[in-house]
Amino acid sequence: MPASRIASGFDADFPVEALPGGAYIVPMIRPKLPSEARMWQAFEARDAAFDGVFVTAVRTTRIFCRPSCTARKPRRENVTFYASPREALFEGYRACLRCRPLDPPGAAPEWIRPLLDALAREPARRWRDADLRARGLDPDRVRRWFARAHGMTFHQYQRALRVGGAIRHLSNGSAVTATAYEHGWESLSAFDDALRALTGRSPARSRDAAVIHLARIDTPLGAMLAAGCERALRLLEFTDRRMLETQLRRLEKRTGAVLVPGENDVIARTREQLDAYFRGELREFTVPLEPAGTAFQLEVWQELRRIGYGETRSYGAQADALKRRDAIRAVARANGDNPIAIIVPCHRVVGSDGSLTGYGGGLWRKQRLLDLERGLVPMELGA
């Protein structure tokens, strides 16, 4: 069985078993850390792009942190780097209470979770700063967290949430006046302004507006954003992916739908199946999918779903399967534009020698997904 070198930042020289059709069976490999100089630079800069790649342990305090931790920085000679929280724990270090490195990247902090639960229970409620203070929350802190996590302030978020609920009620035949007051507007003119700002339509014309709901899903590999209509899942991506905003604009443009925060049955099924997948209990997703793309992209994404759980396929083999050997680069670009991560498994496509190549969610996530599917690393939230 030939040995091959895993490229792109992972340990080298291990056996790779080639299968017919360009697939590979690759054993578990230990992530190779960046240089210590690069890790120290990232730690000093509080670079969140390295969260999940390594943790930083401080010998004097016996505490380990994420690279992005905002705590006071220790002296360089007191710092040790580890590839995972597990390694730091085995060496006797404790998790930092400020950056919580045992939580999945991007997970909602405990202090905001009761408010998120309240929003889910009462999506039509109009929250004011006084309501937040009554819960012991600083409105400025809440605003900053929503701006980082959702790209909008708390008040903008709840306004979009109420608009989404109002459009759903209008589409079900509810009267405009009743809908406006039930969803927290104190006048019809304010309701009209809010709908026009989000949908470009009046309340009467919003009855036939298509709605796609956006909801956060926490996973062991970080927070994901799910977008789904009542029929199917339209997008699933890690919230820290740089292309996420572009993907949302494409989805909005290609569907003509209104994107609003909210939950529906499709998103609930997606959350349940992702939980089972990360526990190692689910191999095939059954959530209905409707990704928005060109005819060529849809063809490529459909072929990705034919790569079996626990298997990989080279870009060349992917092009061959599509009978487009002369368009390997175009196939690779379509893989990169895949808007439904994990369920449409672009993480199963590797280099011609079995090496890990580009992945929008980060190579460390790609490696962990492949390890999970080989039965090596089942994952659960908080594990």
Summary of the structure (lengths in Angstrom):
residues: 383
radius of gyration: 23.0
end to end distance: 35.0
largest distance: 73.3
contacts: 1175
relative contact order: 0.12
helix: 42%
strand: 16%
